[in-house]
Amino acid sequence: MIKNSFIPVISKKKKEEEENPGSVEFQVFNFTNKIRRLTSHFELHPKDYLSQRGLRIILGKRQRLLSYLSKKNKIRYKNLINRLGIRDSQIS
């Protein structure tokens, strides 16, 4: 596994929007990259149960952050969901 595979994407994102690393969008972006890396890891190592547990923990954190963002600011939530393409926007 390559640990720093998403650093170029982060630097590009920083240049475009100048977000701070503590923002909800940035955290969800990082969790999404970790989730995508782990799911590709499971194609090669389907019995890696410890990493599956870590994946479930990361999924829970991302879900909590997304629910927080949807309660606080629905516009930012919709933009983030559409930009990352992680779920269908059910909020009207």
Disulfide bonds with the S-S distance in Angstrom:
none
